[in-house]
């Protein structure tokens, strides 16, 4: 569903997911190339209408929050990133990510090893 959103709605949704929750002003402030205040409110309203975002009133201001699981959004965004920058290769993306991290702790290494072992079993 997220991948089918228009570009600006997707950007606003992804920023809101990163924030966890926030006002229209907070969302606008976190956008790289923000549209006007009213445009951000309109985009948030569209996301509410699509049941991707909810809102509540706090001190006479709407506070928006994503309805969809953040994990699902992260997976969709990661798939787009892998397709765009790594020609669809999860291995190339993982190698690049590991190169960014100067030091992994033992829990992270174990988690990666379990994922590799699972992928190996599924490939057989």
ABEGO torsion letter per residue (X at the ends): XAAABBAAAAAAAAAAAAAGBEBAAAAAAABABBBBAAAAAAAAAAAAAAGABBBBBBGGBBBBBBABBAAAAAAAAAAAAAAAAAGGBAAAAAAAAAAABABBBAAAAAAAAAAAAAAAAAAX
